[in-house]
Amino acid sequence: MTQSSNRIFDELARFATDAAGAAQGVRREIESVVRSQFERLVKDMDVATREEVEVLREMVIATREENERLDARVKELEAKLTAVTTSSAAT
């Protein structure tokens, strides 16, 4: 009886191992299919790549800095114009 029960447990263990291996294979296959479908969906949506977003980010930062420099220059010129206009009016 002990030998037959050991054989049954051995068969059950082998069956469980095979089932676990098959489940992992199915899981990998499903992940592969889902990943490829997701990549296709993203590609079809024409989503920007990370590199494109980084380039745009750098352009926005450079534009913002240039805008701040120009704003400061405009204020400086307006101050000079006000000074010239005020001194002309005083004379």
Secondary structure, 3 states (H helix, E strand, C coil): CHHHHHHHHHHHHHHHHHHHHHHHHHHHHHHHHHHHHHHHHHHHCCCCCHHHHHHHHHHHHHHHHHHHHHHHHHHHHHHHHHHHHHHHHHC
